[in-house]
Amino acid sequence: MIHTDENGFNYYESLEEIQQDGLTPVKVWNLLQFFQLSGRRNVLTKANLIPIPDLRYTVLNGEKKYYISEFRQNYTVDMVYFYRKSMDFSGEDTAIENLRRYVDDRRLWLILTAEQIEQTKSMLARVYKAQFHQEGTLDYKLYIQILELSLKLEDYEDWGKHLTGFKTACKIMLDHILELWKKAK
């Protein structure tokens, strides 16, 4: 059951209350958990990631209340994960800074509906099938690790081209990604 405080903010008193409302709380350990692959895509690149539609999350405050917020659909991976200035982002956003701090403090949970969970399972199965050419499901935590390394490699290939040791660093990252894929099989 959702409660409202004196300032009009909605909150839950426990994670069990979230489950009683038919929702699933998922602990956030990485900012990439706010994103999913767009449509039927299965290649792990920055261009293929979009925010999970209608995503809500909850933040545990000092009074042991789980305040509810909605994730903004206009946020991109560059804004949230890389926190990089661009033409549409000044490089300063208090909401993103708070989100990053809550993740670091381990005080943040996604609130997923049954439909969002099914979409995630479908995406994990699609990515697994594209990689291994057989039916299966990729473990969610392993998917986040592979996604994170893939994005870092993609980013490094864009920004580090002219650095000494570029090819060696790319090879090391790629080898690590391949090791994680081997774990998935």
C-alpha positions in Angstrom: 0.0 0.0 0.0 1.3 3.4 -1.0 1.5 6.0 1.8 1.7 9.8 1.4 3.8 12.0 3.7 2.9 15.6 4.8 4.7 17.0 1.8 2.7 14.9 -0.7 5.5 12.5 -1.6 4.5 8.8 -2.0 6.4 6.0 -0.2 6.3 2.4 1.0 7.1 1.4 4.5 8.9 -1.8 3.5 9.9 -3.9 0.4 7.2 -6.4 1.4 4.6 -3.7 0.8 5.9 -3.3 -2.7 5.5 -7.0 -3.3 2.0 -7.0 -1.8 1.1 -4.5 -4.5 2.1 -7.1 -7.1 5.4 -5.4 -8.0 8.9 -6.6 -7.7 11.7 -4.6 -6.1 15.1 -5.2 -7.6 18.2 -3.9 -5.9 20.2 -1.5 -8.1 24.0 -2.0 -8.1 24.7 -0.5 -11.6 23.1 2.5 -13.4 22.8 0.4 -16.5 19.9 -1.4 -14.9 17.7 1.5 -15.8 18.1 0.7 -19.5 17.1 -2.1 -21.9 17.7 -2.9 -25.5 15.4 -1.2 -27.9 12.9 -3.3 -29.7 14.2 -6.6 -31.0 17.8 -5.5 -31.0 20.4 -7.8 -29.5 23.7 -6.0 -30.0 25.1 -4.5 -26.8 25.9 -0.9 -27.9 25.0 2.5 -26.6 22.9 3.3 -29.6 20.6 0.3 -28.9 19.8 1.2 -25.3 16.7 3.1 -24.1 15.3 3.7 -20.6 12.9 1.0 -19.5 9.5 2.5 -20.2 7.4 3.7 -17.3 10.1 2.7 -14.8 9.7 3.6 -11.2 12.3 3.2 -8.5 12.4 3.7 -4.7 15.0 5.2 -2.5 15.4 4.2 1.2 15.7 7.3 3.3 17.0 7.7 6.9 13.5 7.2 8.4 13.3 3.7 6.8 10.7 4.9 4.2 11.0 3.8 0.6 10.2 7.0 -1.4 8.9 6.4 -5.0 10.2 8.3 -8.1 9.8 7.8 -11.8 12.8 7.5 -14.0 12.9 10.2 -16.7 12.5 8.8 -20.2 14.7 11.5 -21.7 17.8 10.4 -19.9 20.5 8.7 -22.1 23.3 6.3 -21.2 25.8 9.2 -21.8 23.9 11.3 -19.3 23.3 8.7 -16.5 26.2 6.3 -16.9 29.1 8.3 -18.4 27.8 11.7 -17.1 29.3 13.4 -20.1 28.6 16.9 -21.5 26.9 16.9 -24.8 24.7 19.2 -27.0 21.6 18.2 -25.0 23.2 17.8 -21.5 25.1 20.5 -19.6 27.1 17.9 -17.6 25.4 19.0 -14.4 22.1 17.5 -13.2 21.3 17.2 -9.5 18.8 14.4 -10.1 21.4 12.3 -11.8 24.0 13.1 -9.2 21.5 12.0 -6.5 20.7 8.8 -8.5 24.4 8.0 -8.7 24.9 8.6 -5.0 21.9 6.4 -4.1 23.4 3.5 -6.2 26.8 3.9 -4.6 25.1 3.9 -1.1 23.1 0.8 -2.1 19.8 2.6 -1.2 18.0 2.2 -4.5 15.6 -0.4 -5.9 13.8 -0.6 -9.2 10.1 -1.3 -8.9 9.3 -3.6 -11.8 5.8 -4.7 -13.0 5.2 -8.2 -14.2 5.2 -6.9 -17.8 8.7 -5.3 -17.3 10.0 -8.5 -15.9 8.7 -10.5 -18.9 10.2 -8.0 -21.3 13.6 -8.3 -19.5 13.4 -12.1 -19.6 12.6 -12.0 -23.3 15.5 -9.6 -23.9 17.9 -11.9 -22.0 16.7 -14.9 -24.1 17.1 -13.0 -27.3 20.6 -11.8 -26.5 21.6 -15.4 -25.5 20.2 -16.8 -28.7 22.0 -14.2 -30.8 25.3 -15.0 -29.1 25.2 -18.8 -28.9 22.7 -19.7 -31.7 20.7 -21.8 -29.4 17.8 -21.4 -26.9 18.7 -20.3 -23.4 18.6 -17.4 -21.0 21.5 -15.1 -20.0 21.9 -14.5 -16.3 20.8 -10.9 -15.5 23.9 -10.0 -13.4 26.2 -11.4 -16.0 24.3 -9.5 -18.7 24.9 -6.2 -16.8 28.6 -7.0 -16.5 28.9 -7.8 -20.2 26.9 -4.7 -21.1 29.1 -2.5 -18.9 32.3 -3.8 -20.4 30.9 -3.6 -23.9 29.9 0.1 -23.4 33.3 0.9 -21.9 35.1 -0.7 -24.8 32.8 1.2 -27.3 33.5 4.4 -25.4 37.2 3.8 -25.3 37.3 3.1 -29.0 35.6 6.4 -29.6 37.6 8.5 -27.2 41.0 6.8 -26.8 42.0 6.2 -30.5 45.1 8.3 -30.3 46.4 7.1 -26.9 49.5 5.0 -26.5 48.6 1.4 -25.9 45.2 1.8 -27.5 45.2 -1.6 -29.3 46.4 -3.4 -26.2 43.8 -1.9 -24.0 41.1 -2.8 -26.5 42.4 -6.4 -26.7 42.4 -6.7 -22.9 38.8 -5.5 -22.6 37.6 -7.7 -25.5 39.3 -10.7 -23.9 37.5 -10.0 -20.6 34.1 -9.7 -22.5 34.8 -13.0 -24.2 35.6 -14.7 -20.8 32.2 -13.4 -19.5 30.4 -14.8 -22.5 32.1 -18.2 -21.9 30.7 -18.1 -18.3 27.2 -17.5 -19.8 27.3 -20.7 -21.8 
